[in-house]
Amino acid sequence: MTDKVVIDAQVLFYFHYDYKKVPDLLRQLKREVIEGKKTAIIPVIAISELIWKMRKAGTVAAVKEALRRCEKYENVIIDNFDLDIIKLMLKNSESHELHDEIIAMTCKK
């Protein structure tokens, strides 16, 4: 079994971006996921946020391509927003932002 990492929208964006300013840590993480050394869990809300941002920029096609690439790896899991996450949210006493809370609860799941 590989180590698991939960990916948010910003990291997902960097994973599919060939810009020189991508932090080395994220380049390494991407390489480890591609090589099957780590399992990436991507919450649906992270993908939704990326679609929303890319739609505003007029580049939704890039998200479609990113999803196509994600689907070919067995160690990339697209995680649903489900009842388990809602139950964890009910136990959480404080939150500063809904999107981040859902991703954090995905980590706990």
C-alpha positions, 0 to 999 in steps of 0.5 A: 500500500502506498502513502496517501495524499489529499489534493486540493484545487491549487495543487491539482492546478499545479499538477497539470501546469508546466510553469517553472515556478511550481514549487519543488515539493509539488514537482516531487509529489507529482513525480511520486504519484505518476510513479505509483509511489503515492496515492492521490485522493482528489475530493470532488469539491477540489475538481469543482473549484478548479472547473469554476476557476478555469471556466472564468478564464475560458480554459475548461478544456484543460480541466477535461484533459487533466481528468482524462489523465487522472482516470488512467492512473489506478492510484488517483482516486476521485473522492465523493462528497458523502455522508461520512464527510457530513458526519465528520463536519458535524463533529467539527466545532469551527470552520473558516471556509466550507471548501477547506473544511470539506477537504480537511474532512476528506483527509480524516475519512 
